[in-house]
């Protein structure tokens, strides 16, 4: 098992990565000195497979568990969805010593974390991510939030978890589309910080997507991504500078999700499209070469680029980039490639250049 420690101002917590470790949830939470009452929040799909063992582990450690299962999906990641979870906790008379466990993918983690950040002005929470995107990205770093009709994750708070428990066995049961979408974040991490990881993916991408890696190699792959995310977050918790690089591909990706009402593409699929669009913008701006762009796009094509974007108005997508939460002083901030393994933060990209990146994706895929 791998242990990665993340420390930011006012908070430090361990991230455990391994296979067949869900049964350790209760004992690991006991080590953190958490209170007796816990709300175990999950969606219907994840609960069907993992709610029972997670609950059993917590109860065996002496915790009083309130199971909160909701429909899930981006369509429920809003204030109304959060209110439903909050209502169950209020009805159960949860006090300030209570805490939350998020069991599921990125949507569950964001929602449960947001509820934890706001219930009684903030209670602890624990992340137990079950998808690739949640294990390598969204469960780490304390970003919580819900969507608004006008944009993704516009309502939220920074609220660090007390513990993250990553059981890589959960990835073995992911549907193929979910695995592809999750791998978008893995490819992103390689593109921004680790060319050796990118080379590994070039060599073994199909094995990774099919979850045909042996347990130790899969543990290493997920742990390496956790290390990348944790290092960036430790250096810049609240995205004042460096942490923005984690948003590579996300400005256009989030705009695509919003422009399609969060119903056409999974988050990772939109990120794949956003990475390709950002690559074209970088080529036009001269921050990286045609060769580097082609290397990125070749791996993404092997991963699987979703179609249908031509049916969405390019101007509509462009307009949604202007509600992106990463804008600074009214100007869009883009992360652009310099070479595989290194990116830079660029402000003030002209609208016509952004539009050309969007149109490039539409015309090619």
C-alpha positions as YAML, in Angstrom:
chain: A
units: angstrom
residues:
- id: 1
  name: UNK
  ca: [0.00, 0.00, 0.00]
- id: 2
  name: UNK
  ca: [1.13, 3.55, -0.77]
- id: 3
  name: UNK
  ca: [0.73, 6.46, 1.64]
- id: 4
  name: UNK
  ca: [0.95, 10.03, 0.39]
- id: 5
  name: UNK
  ca: [0.75, 12.87, 2.91]
- id: 6
  name: UNK
  ca: [-0.73, 16.18, 1.82]
- id: 7
  name: UNK
  ca: [-0.13, 19.30, 3.89]
- id: 8
  name: UNK
  ca: [-1.56, 22.78, 3.40]
- id: 9
  name: UNK
  ca: [-1.91, 25.70, 5.78]
- id: 10
  name: UNK
  ca: [-4.12, 24.56, 8.63]
- id: 11
  name: UNK
  ca: [-4.61, 21.00, 7.41]
- id: 12
  name: UNK
  ca: [-2.66, 17.80, 6.83]
- id: 13
  name: UNK
  ca: [-4.02, 14.40, 5.96]
- id: 14
  name: UNK
  ca: [-2.99, 11.00, 4.64]
- id: 15
  name: UNK
  ca: [-4.03, 9.47, 1.32]
- id: 16
  name: UNK
  ca: [-3.89, 5.67, 1.29]
- id: 17
  name: UNK
  ca: [-3.71, 3.90, -2.08]
- id: 18
  name: UNK
  ca: [-3.91, 0.14, -2.38]
- id: 19
  name: UNK
  ca: [-6.04, -2.81, -3.43]
- id: 20
  name: UNK
  ca: [-8.54, -4.59, -1.18]
- id: 21
  name: UNK
  ca: [-8.39, -1.90, 1.51]
- id: 22
  name: UNK
  ca: [-12.05, -0.77, 1.75]
- id: 23
  name: UNK
  ca: [-12.38, -2.96, 4.85]
- id: 24
  name: UNK
  ca: [-9.84, -0.68, 6.57]
- id: 25
  name: UNK
  ca: [-12.15, 2.35, 6.34]
- id: 26
  name: UNK
  ca: [-13.43, 2.11, 9.91]
- id: 27
  name: UNK
  ca: [-10.04, 1.65, 11.54]
- id: 28
  name: UNK
  ca: [-8.44, 4.43, 9.47]
- id: 29
  name: UNK
  ca: [-11.24, 6.82, 10.47]
- id: 30
  name: UNK
  ca: [-10.82, 5.82, 14.12]
- id: 31
  name: UNK
  ca: [-7.16, 6.81, 13.85]
- id: 32
  name: UNK
  ca: [-8.31, 10.31, 12.87]
- id: 33
  name: UNK
  ca: [-10.31, 10.72, 16.09]
- id: 34
  name: UNK
  ca: [-13.58, 11.41, 14.29]
- id: 35
  name: UNK
  ca: [-16.91, 11.65, 16.13]
- id: 36
  name: UNK
  ca: [-19.47, 8.91, 16.55]
- id: 37
  name: UNK
  ca: [-22.08, 10.09, 14.03]
- id: 38
  name: UNK
  ca: [-21.27, 9.71, 10.34]
- id: 39
  name: UNK
  ca: [-23.37, 10.22, 7.21]
- id: 40
  name: UNK
  ca: [-22.27, 7.78, 4.51]
- id: 41
  name: UNK
  ca: [-23.22, 9.51, 1.26]
- id: 42
  name: UNK
  ca: [-23.33, 7.57, -2.00]
- id: 43
  name: UNK
  ca: [-25.27, 7.33, -5.24]
- id: 44
  name: UNK
  ca: [-27.49, 4.42, -6.22]
- id: 45
  name: UNK
  ca: [-25.02, 2.77, -8.60]
- id: 46
  name: UNK
  ca: [-22.07, 2.80, -6.18]
- id: 47
  name: UNK
  ca: [-24.22, 1.95, -3.17]
- id: 48
  name: UNK
  ca: [-25.39, -1.26, -4.80]
- id: 49
  name: UNK
  ca: [-21.82, -2.56, -4.82]
- id: 50
  name: UNK
  ca: [-19.94, -0.87, -1.97]
- id: 51
  name: UNK
  ca: [-22.36, 0.59, 0.59]
- id: 52
  name: UNK
  ca: [-22.71, -2.62, 2.61]
- id: 53
  name: UNK
  ca: [-18.97, -3.30, 3.13]
- id: 54
  name: UNK
  ca: [-18.27, 0.38, 3.83]
- id: 55
  name: UNK
  ca: [-21.06, 0.55, 6.40]
- id: 56
  name: UNK
  ca: [-19.95, -2.71, 8.00]
- id: 57
  name: UNK
  ca: [-16.38, -1.45, 8.38]
- id: 58
  name: UNK
  ca: [-17.53, 1.81, 9.98]
- id: 59
  name: UNK
  ca: [-19.94, 0.09, 12.37]
- id: 60
  name: UNK
  ca: [-17.33, -2.47, 13.35]
- id: 61
  name: UNK
  ca: [-15.16, 0.47, 14.44]
- id: 62
  name: UNK
  ca: [-17.97, 1.82, 16.64]
- id: 63
  name: UNK
  ca: [-19.45, 4.52, 14.40]
- id: 64
  name: UNK
  ca: [-23.17, 5.25, 14.13]
- id: 65
  name: UNK
  ca: [-23.86, 5.29, 10.38]
- id: 66
  name: UNK
  ca: [-26.62, 7.18, 8.57]
- id: 67
  name: UNK
  ca: [-26.80, 5.88, 5.01]
- id: 68
  name: UNK
  ca: [-27.72, 8.63, 2.51]
- id: 69
  name: UNK
  ca: [-28.22, 7.33, -1.02]
- id: 70
  name: UNK
  ca: [-29.42, 9.58, -3.84]
- id: 71
  name: UNK
  ca: [-29.90, 9.28, -7.60]
- id: 72
  name: UNK
  ca: [-26.50, 10.76, -8.47]
- id: 73
  name: UNK
  ca: [-25.24, 12.22, -11.73]
- id: 74
  name: UNK
  ca: [-24.33, 15.77, -12.78]
- id: 75
  name: UNK
  ca: [-28.03, 16.61, -13.01]
- id: 76
  name: UNK
  ca: [-28.29, 16.26, -9.22]
- id: 77
  name: UNK
  ca: [-25.08, 18.12, -8.45]
- id: 78
  name: UNK
  ca: [-26.79, 21.35, -7.52]
- id: 79
  name: UNK
  ca: [-28.17, 23.21, -4.51]
- id: 80
  name: UNK
  ca: [-31.39, 21.17, -4.58]
- id: 81
  name: UNK
  ca: [-29.41, 17.94, -4.44]
- id: 82
  name: UNK
  ca: [-27.30, 19.22, -1.56]
- id: 83
  name: UNK
  ca: [-30.43, 20.33, 0.29]
- id: 84
  name: UNK
  ca: [-31.75, 16.77, 0.20]
- id: 85
  name: UNK
  ca: [-28.63, 15.45, 1.90]
- id: 86
  name: UNK
  ca: [-28.63, 18.26, 4.45]
- id: 87
  name: UNK
  ca: [-32.27, 17.56, 5.31]
- id: 88
  name: UNK
  ca: [-31.52, 13.93, 6.19]
- id: 89
  name: UNK
  ca: [-28.68, 15.02, 8.48]
- id: 90
  name: UNK
  ca: [-30.80, 17.65, 10.19]
- id: 91
  name: UNK
  ca: [-33.62, 15.14, 10.69]
- id: 92
  name: UNK
  ca: [-31.09, 12.73, 12.24]
- id: 93
  name: UNK
  ca: [-30.02, 15.51, 14.66]
- id: 94
  name: UNK
  ca: [-26.38, 15.48, 13.60]
- id: 95
  name: UNK
  ca: [-24.31, 17.81, 15.75]
- id: 96
  name: UNK
  ca: [-20.90, 19.48, 15.29]
- id: 97
  name: UNK
  ca: [-19.05, 16.29, 16.20]
- id: 98
  name: UNK
  ca: [-20.62, 14.50, 13.22]
- id: 99
  name: UNK
  ca: [-18.86, 13.95, 9.92]
- id: 100
  name: UNK
  ca: [-19.43, 12.70, 6.38]
- id: 101
  name: UNK
  ca: [-17.96, 9.94, 4.24]
- id: 102
  name: UNK
  ca: [-18.20, 10.41, 0.47]
- id: 103
  name: UNK
  ca: [-18.38, 6.99, -1.21]
- id: 104
  name: UNK
  ca: [-18.41, 7.26, -4.98]
- id: 105
  name: UNK
  ca: [-17.16, 9.20, -7.96]
- id: 106
  name: UNK
  ca: [-16.38, 12.85, -8.45]
- id: 107
  name: UNK
  ca: [-19.98, 14.05, -8.27]
- id: 108
  name: UNK
  ca: [-20.57, 12.30, -4.94]
- id: 109
  name: UNK
  ca: [-17.28, 13.63, -3.58]
- id: 110
  name: UNK
  ca: [-17.99, 17.22, -4.64]
- id: 111
  name: UNK
  ca: [-21.53, 17.10, -3.28]
- id: 112
  name: UNK
  ca: [-20.70, 15.44, 0.03]
- id: 113
  name: UNK
  ca: [-17.71, 17.74, 0.48]
- id: 114
  name: UNK
  ca: [-19.90, 20.79, -0.15]
- id: 115
  name: UNK
  ca: [-22.43, 19.56, 2.39]
- id: 116
  name: UNK
  ca: [-19.60, 19.00, 4.89]
- id: 117
  name: UNK
  ca: [-18.28, 22.52, 4.25]
- id: 118
  name: UNK
  ca: [-21.69, 24.09, 4.91]
- id: 119
  name: UNK
  ca: [-23.47, 21.94, 7.51]
- id: 120
  name: UNK
  ca: [-23.25, 23.82, 10.83]
- id: 121
  name: UNK
  ca: [-20.63, 26.00, 9.05]
- id: 122
  name: UNK
  ca: [-18.31, 23.07, 8.52]
- id: 123
  name: UNK
  ca: [-17.80, 19.51, 9.73]
- id: 124
  name: UNK
  ca: [-15.11, 16.93, 8.82]
- id: 125
  name: UNK
  ca: [-15.38, 14.56, 5.91]
- id: 126
  name: UNK
  ca: [-13.58, 11.57, 4.43]
- id: 127
  name: UNK
  ca: [-13.22, 10.70, 0.76]
- id: 128
  name: UNK
  ca: [-13.57, 7.12, -0.49]
- id: 129
  name: UNK
  ca: [-13.36, 7.56, -4.27]
- id: 130
  name: UNK
  ca: [-14.46, 4.71, -6.55]
- id: 131
  name: UNK
  ca: [-13.75, 6.04, -10.07]
- id: 132
  name: UNK
  ca: [-10.50, 6.94, -11.80]
- id: 133
  name: UNK
  ca: [-11.26, 10.65, -11.98]
- id: 134
  name: UNK
  ca: [-12.17, 10.73, -8.30]
- id: 135
  name: UNK
  ca: [-9.17, 8.66, -7.18]
- id: 136
  name: UNK
  ca: [-6.54, 10.66, -9.06]
- id: 137
  name: UNK
  ca: [-8.10, 14.12, -9.02]
- id: 138
  name: UNK
  ca: [-11.35, 15.28, -7.47]
- id: 139
  name: UNK
  ca: [-11.04, 13.58, -4.06]
- id: 140
  name: UNK
  ca: [-7.72, 15.30, -3.40]
- id: 141
  name: UNK
  ca: [-7.20, 18.96, -2.60]
- id: 142
  name: UNK
  ca: [-10.35, 20.10, -0.85]
- id: 143
  name: UNK
  ca: [-12.32, 21.56, -3.74]
- id: 144
  name: UNK
  ca: [-16.01, 21.06, -3.07]
- id: 145
  name: UNK
  ca: [-18.96, 22.44, -4.97]
- id: 146
  name: UNK
  ca: [-22.13, 22.17, -6.98]
- id: 147
  name: UNK
  ca: [-23.14, 23.33, -10.42]
- id: 148
  name: UNK
  ca: [-25.33, 26.25, -11.44]
- id: 149
  name: UNK
  ca: [-27.36, 26.35, -14.63]
- id: 150
  name: UNK
  ca: [-24.89, 28.96, -15.92]
- id: 151
  name: UNK
  ca: [-21.70, 27.09, -15.16]
- id: 152
  name: UNK
  ca: [-19.95, 24.14, -13.56]
- id: 153
  name: UNK
  ca: [-18.77, 24.23, -9.93]
- id: 154
  name: UNK
  ca: [-19.61, 27.91, -9.52]
- id: 155
  name: UNK
  ca: [-20.91, 27.40, -5.98]
- id: 156
  name: UNK
  ca: [-18.55, 25.81, -3.50]
- id: 157
  name: UNK
  ca: [-15.82, 26.08, -0.91]
- id: 158
  name: UNK
  ca: [-12.30, 24.88, -0.18]
- id: 159
  name: UNK
  ca: [-12.70, 22.28, 2.56]
- id: 160
  name: UNK
  ca: [-9.94, 19.71, 3.00]
- id: 161
  name: UNK
  ca: [-10.85, 16.11, 3.89]
- id: 162
  name: UNK
  ca: [-9.45, 14.40, 6.98]
- id: 163
  name: UNK
  ca: [-8.55, 11.24, 5.10]
- id: 164
  name: UNK
  ca: [-8.67, 9.81, 1.59]
- id: 165
  name: UNK
  ca: [-8.92, 6.03, 1.18]
- id: 166
  name: UNK
  ca: [-8.33, 4.82, -2.39]
- id: 167
  name: UNK
  ca: [-9.13, 1.16, -3.08]
- id: 168
  name: UNK
  ca: [-7.99, 0.47, -6.63]
- id: 169
  name: UNK
  ca: [-10.05, -2.73, -6.77]
- id: 170
  name: UNK
  ca: [-13.08, -0.49, -7.33]
- id: 171
  name: UNK
  ca: [-11.69, 0.38, -10.77]
- id: 172
  name: UNK
  ca: [-11.95, -3.23, -11.95]
- id: 173
  name: UNK
  ca: [-15.73, -2.96, -12.19]
- id: 174
  name: UNK
  ca: [-15.91, 0.35, -14.06]
- id: 175
  name: UNK
  ca: [-17.81, 0.37, -17.36]
- id: 176
  name: UNK
  ca: [-15.58, 1.01, -20.38]
- id: 177
  name: UNK
  ca: [-16.91, 4.51, -20.99]
- id: 178
  name: UNK
  ca: [-16.28, 5.46, -17.35]
- id: 179
  name: UNK
  ca: [-12.70, 4.16, -17.58]
- id: 180
  name: UNK
  ca: [-12.02, 6.20, -20.71]
- id: 181
  name: UNK
  ca: [-13.46, 9.35, -19.16]
- id: 182
  name: UNK
  ca: [-11.40, 8.88, -16.00]
- id: 183
  name: UNK
  ca: [-8.20, 8.34, -17.92]
- id: 184
  name: UNK
  ca: [-8.51, 11.87, -19.30]
- id: 185
  name: UNK
  ca: [-7.29, 13.15, -15.93]
- id: 186
  name: UNK
  ca: [-4.41, 10.67, -15.89]
- id: 187
  name: UNK
  ca: [-3.30, 11.83, -19.34]
- id: 188
  name: UNK
  ca: [-3.66, 15.43, -18.16]
- id: 189
  name: UNK
  ca: [-1.39, 14.83, -15.18]
- id: 190
  name: UNK
  ca: [1.24, 13.32, -17.47]
- id: 191
  name: UNK
  ca: [0.99, 16.25, -19.86]
- id: 192
  name: UNK
  ca: [1.45, 18.88, -17.17]
- id: 193
  name: UNK
  ca: [4.07, 17.27, -14.90]
- id: 194
  name: UNK
  ca: [5.51, 13.91, -15.93]
- id: 195
  name: UNK
  ca: [6.79, 12.94, -19.38]
- id: 196
  name: UNK
  ca: [7.84, 9.51, -18.07]
- id: 197
  name: UNK
  ca: [4.26, 8.83, -17.06]
- id: 198
  name: UNK
  ca: [3.16, 9.95, -20.52]
- id: 199
  name: UNK
  ca: [5.60, 7.50, -22.10]
- id: 200
  name: UNK
  ca: [4.21, 4.72, -19.88]
- id: 201
  name: UNK
  ca: [0.74, 5.55, -21.16]
- id: 202
  name: UNK
  ca: [1.96, 5.56, -24.74]
- id: 203
  name: UNK
  ca: [3.29, 2.04, -24.18]
- id: 204
  name: UNK
  ca: [0.41, 0.54, -22.19]
- id: 205
  name: UNK
  ca: [-2.70, 2.68, -22.64]
- id: 206
  name: UNK
  ca: [-4.98, -0.11, -23.84]
- id: 207
  name: UNK
  ca: [-3.98, -2.31, -20.88]
- id: 208
  name: UNK
  ca: [-4.76, 0.52, -18.48]
- id: 209
  name: UNK
  ca: [-8.16, 1.30, -19.96]
- id: 210
  name: UNK
  ca: [-9.11, -2.39, -19.93]
- id: 211
  name: UNK
  ca: [-7.86, -2.65, -16.32]
- id: 212
  name: UNK
  ca: [-5.52, -5.49, -17.29]
- id: 213
  name: UNK
  ca: [-2.63, -4.24, -15.15]
- id: 214
  name: UNK
  ca: [-1.58, -6.35, -12.18]
- id: 215
  name: UNK
  ca: [-2.62, -5.01, -8.78]
- id: 216
  name: UNK
  ca: [0.76, -3.56, -7.85]
- id: 217
  name: UNK
  ca: [1.18, -1.72, -11.17]
- id: 218
  name: UNK
  ca: [-2.33, -0.29, -10.94]
- id: 219
  name: UNK
  ca: [-1.63, 0.82, -7.37]
- id: 220
  name: UNK
  ca: [1.56, 2.52, -8.59]
- id: 221
  name: UNK
  ca: [-0.24, 4.26, -11.46]
- id: 222
  name: UNK
  ca: [-2.96, 5.69, -9.23]
- id: 223
  name: UNK
  ca: [-0.46, 6.60, -6.49]
- id: 224
  name: UNK
  ca: [1.77, 8.42, -8.99]
- id: 225
  name: UNK
  ca: [-1.17, 10.53, -10.08]
- id: 226
  name: UNK
  ca: [-2.07, 11.21, -6.45]
- id: 227
  name: UNK
  ca: [1.53, 12.36, -5.85]
- id: 228
  name: UNK
  ca: [1.29, 14.81, -8.76]
- id: 229
  name: UNK
  ca: [-2.01, 16.25, -7.57]
- id: 230
  name: UNK
  ca: [-0.91, 16.39, -3.92]
- id: 231
  name: UNK
  ca: [2.37, 18.16, -4.75]
- id: 232
  name: UNK
  ca: [0.59, 20.88, -6.71]
- id: 233
  name: UNK
  ca: [-2.11, 21.35, -4.07]
- id: 234
  name: UNK
  ca: [0.48, 21.50, -1.27]
- id: 235
  name: UNK
  ca: [2.26, 24.29, -3.12]
- id: 236
  name: UNK
  ca: [-0.90, 26.26, -3.91]
- id: 237
  name: UNK
  ca: [-4.03, 25.23, -2.02]
- id: 238
  name: UNK
  ca: [-6.38, 27.95, -3.26]
- id: 239
  name: UNK
  ca: [-5.30, 28.25, -6.87]
- id: 240
  name: UNK
  ca: [-3.44, 31.52, -6.54]
- id: 241
  name: UNK
  ca: [-0.93, 30.38, -9.15]
- id: 242
  name: UNK
  ca: [0.55, 26.93, -9.71]
- id: 243
  name: UNK
  ca: [-2.64, 24.95, -8.95]
- id: 244
  name: UNK
  ca: [-4.24, 26.44, -12.05]
- id: 245
  name: UNK
  ca: [-2.17, 24.05, -14.18]
- id: 246
  name: UNK
  ca: [-4.46, 21.24, -13.00]
- id: 247
  name: UNK
  ca: [-7.15, 22.89, -15.12]
- id: 248
  name: UNK
  ca: [-5.38, 22.07, -18.38]
- id: 249
  name: UNK
  ca: [-8.16, 21.31, -20.87]
- id: 250
  name: UNK
  ca: [-10.87, 22.24, -18.39]
- id: 251
  name: UNK
  ca: [-11.78, 25.76, -19.51]
- id: 252
  name: UNK
  ca: [-13.14, 24.50, -22.82]
- id: 253
  name: UNK
  ca: [-14.15, 21.18, -21.26]
- id: 254
  name: UNK
  ca: [-16.32, 22.81, -18.60]
- id: 255
  name: UNK
  ca: [-17.79, 25.14, -21.23]
- id: 256
  name: UNK
  ca: [-18.76, 22.13, -23.35]
- id: 257
  name: UNK
  ca: [-20.44, 20.50, -20.35]
- id: 258
  name: UNK
  ca: [-22.42, 23.66, -19.57]
- id: 259
  name: UNK
  ca: [-23.36, 24.26, -23.21]
- id: 260
  name: UNK
  ca: [-24.79, 20.73, -23.40]
- id: 261
  name: UNK
  ca: [-26.61, 20.98, -20.05]
- id: 262
  name: UNK
  ca: [-24.30, 18.38, -18.46]
- id: 263
  name: UNK
  ca: [-26.17, 15.64, -20.28]
- id: 264
  name: UNK
  ca: [-24.20, 14.72, -23.43]
- id: 265
  name: UNK
  ca: [-20.65, 14.16, -22.19]
- id: 266
  name: UNK
  ca: [-19.10, 12.75, -19.07]
- id: 267
  name: UNK
  ca: [-16.69, 15.17, -17.42]
- id: 268
  name: UNK
  ca: [-13.63, 13.28, -18.66]
- id: 269
  name: UNK
  ca: [-15.00, 13.14, -22.20]
- id: 270
  name: UNK
  ca: [-15.43, 16.91, -22.19]
- id: 271
  name: UNK
  ca: [-11.88, 17.24, -20.85]
- id: 272
  name: UNK
  ca: [-10.55, 15.15, -23.77]
- id: 273
  name: UNK
  ca: [-12.21, 17.61, -26.16]
- id: 274
  name: UNK
  ca: [-10.89, 20.51, -24.08]
- id: 275
  name: UNK
  ca: [-7.33, 19.17, -24.16]
- id: 276
  name: UNK
  ca: [-7.43, 18.96, -27.95]
- id: 277
  name: UNK
  ca: [-8.85, 22.47, -28.19]
- id: 278
  name: UNK
  ca: [-6.22, 23.83, -25.80]
- id: 279
  name: UNK
  ca: [-3.54, 22.07, -27.85]
- id: 280
  name: UNK
  ca: [-4.65, 23.90, -30.97]
- id: 281
  name: UNK
  ca: [-4.67, 27.22, -29.12]
- id: 282
  name: UNK
  ca: [-1.14, 26.52, -27.87]
- id: 283
  name: UNK
  ca: [-0.01, 25.77, -31.42]
- id: 284
  name: UNK
  ca: [-1.54, 29.01, -32.71]
- id: 285
  name: UNK
  ca: [0.00, 30.98, -29.84]
- id: 286
  name: UNK
  ca: [3.37, 29.35, -30.43]
- id: 287
  name: UNK
  ca: [3.85, 27.97, -26.92]
- id: 288
  name: UNK
  ca: [4.47, 24.46, -28.22]
- id: 289
  name: UNK
  ca: [5.29, 22.78, -31.48]
- id: 290
  name: UNK
  ca: [3.15, 20.92, -33.97]
- id: 291
  name: UNK
  ca: [5.06, 17.76, -33.05]
- id: 292
  name: UNK
  ca: [4.16, 18.09, -29.35]
- id: 293
  name: UNK
  ca: [0.51, 18.77, -30.19]
- id: 294
  name: UNK
  ca: [0.38, 15.71, -32.43]
- id: 295
  name: UNK
  ca: [1.91, 13.54, -29.70]
- id: 296
  name: UNK
  ca: [-0.79, 14.65, -27.27]
- id: 297
  name: UNK
  ca: [-3.62, 14.19, -29.75]
- id: 298
  name: UNK
  ca: [-2.38, 10.77, -30.88]
- id: 299
  name: UNK
  ca: [-2.66, 9.42, -27.32]
- id: 300
  name: UNK
  ca: [-6.08, 11.02, -26.85]
- id: 301
  name: UNK
  ca: [-7.28, 9.46, -30.11]
- id: 302
  name: UNK
  ca: [-6.21, 6.05, -28.84]
- id: 303
  name: UNK
  ca: [-8.06, 6.78, -25.62]
- id: 304
  name: UNK
  ca: [-11.20, 7.74, -27.54]
- id: 305
  name: UNK
  ca: [-12.38, 11.19, -28.62]
- id: 306
  name: UNK
  ca: [-16.17, 11.55, -28.31]
- id: 307
  name: UNK
  ca: [-18.05, 12.83, -31.34]
- id: 308
  name: UNK
  ca: [-21.04, 15.09, -31.81]
- id: 309
  name: UNK
  ca: [-19.49, 18.41, -30.82]
- id: 310
  name: UNK
  ca: [-20.22, 19.88, -34.27]
- id: 311
  name: UNK
  ca: [-23.89, 19.83, -33.27]
- id: 312
  name: UNK
  ca: [-23.17, 22.40, -30.53]
- id: 313
  name: UNK
  ca: [-22.68, 26.03, -31.52]
- id: 314
  name: UNK
  ca: [-19.05, 27.11, -31.24]
- id: 315
  name: UNK
  ca: [-20.13, 30.60, -30.18]
- id: 316
  name: UNK
  ca: [-22.27, 29.04, -27.45]
- id: 317
  name: UNK
  ca: [-19.27, 27.14, -26.11]
- id: 318
  name: UNK
  ca: [-17.13, 30.28, -26.31]
- id: 319
  name: UNK
  ca: [-19.74, 32.20, -24.31]
- id: 320
  name: UNK
  ca: [-19.63, 29.56, -21.59]
- id: 321
  name: UNK
  ca: [-15.86, 29.98, -21.22]
- id: 322
  name: UNK
  ca: [-16.62, 33.49, -20.00]
- id: 323
  name: UNK
  ca: [-18.45, 32.14, -16.94]
- id: 324
  name: UNK
  ca: [-15.49, 29.93, -16.05]
- id: 325
  name: UNK
  ca: [-14.61, 30.30, -12.38]
- id: 326
  name: UNK
  ca: [-10.90, 30.58, -13.22]
- id: 327
  name: UNK
  ca: [-11.27, 33.97, -14.96]
- id: 328
  name: UNK
  ca: [-9.16, 36.72, -13.41]
- id: 329
  name: UNK
  ca: [-10.12, 40.39, -13.68]
- id: 330
  name: UNK
  ca: [-12.61, 39.50, -16.37]
- id: 331
  name: UNK
  ca: [-10.00, 37.76, -18.52]
- id: 332
  name: UNK
  ca: [-9.91, 34.07, -19.41]
- id: 333
  name: UNK
  ca: [-6.90, 32.18, -18.12]
- id: 334
  name: UNK
  ca: [-5.75, 29.25, -20.23]
- id: 335
  name: UNK
  ca: [-3.26, 26.53, -19.48]
- id: 336
  name: UNK
  ca: [-1.19, 25.90, -22.60]
- id: 337
  name: UNK
  ca: [1.37, 23.22, -23.35]
- id: 338
  name: UNK
  ca: [5.08, 24.02, -23.65]
- id: 339
  name: UNK
  ca: [6.18, 20.42, -24.12]
- id: 340
  name: UNK
  ca: [4.88, 17.06, -22.96]
- id: 341
  name: UNK
  ca: [5.32, 17.24, -19.18]
- id: 342
  name: UNK
  ca: [5.24, 21.04, -18.89]
- id: 343
  name: UNK
  ca: [2.57, 23.72, -19.29]
- id: 344
  name: UNK
  ca: [2.26, 27.45, -18.64]
- id: 345
  name: UNK
  ca: [-0.51, 29.80, -17.52]
- id: 346
  name: UNK
  ca: [-1.49, 32.37, -20.15]
- id: 347
  name: UNK
  ca: [-4.00, 35.19, -19.70]
- id: 348
  name: UNK
  ca: [-5.72, 37.34, -22.25]
- id: 349
  name: UNK
  ca: [-6.13, 34.88, -25.11]
- id: 350
  name: UNK
  ca: [-8.24, 36.60, -27.76]
- id: 351
  name: UNK
  ca: [-11.75, 35.28, -28.36]
- id: 352
  name: UNK
  ca: [-11.02, 34.48, -32.00]
- id: 353
  name: UNK
  ca: [-8.13, 32.24, -30.97]
- id: 354
  name: UNK
  ca: [-10.27, 30.41, -28.41]
- id: 355
  name: UNK
  ca: [-12.98, 30.05, -31.04]
- id: 356
  name: UNK
  ca: [-10.46, 28.59, -33.47]
- id: 357
  name: UNK
  ca: [-9.54, 25.95, -30.89]
- id: 358
  name: UNK
  ca: [-13.19, 25.01, -30.41]
- id: 359
  name: UNK
  ca: [-13.81, 24.89, -34.15]
- id: 360
  name: UNK
  ca: [-10.72, 22.77, -34.68]
- id: 361
  name: UNK
  ca: [-12.15, 20.08, -32.42]
- id: 362
  name: UNK
  ca: [-15.56, 20.31, -34.08]
- id: 363
  name: UNK
  ca: [-14.16, 19.99, -37.59]
- id: 364
  name: UNK
  ca: [-11.74, 17.16, -36.83]
- id: 365
  name: UNK
  ca: [-13.85, 14.97, -34.55]
...
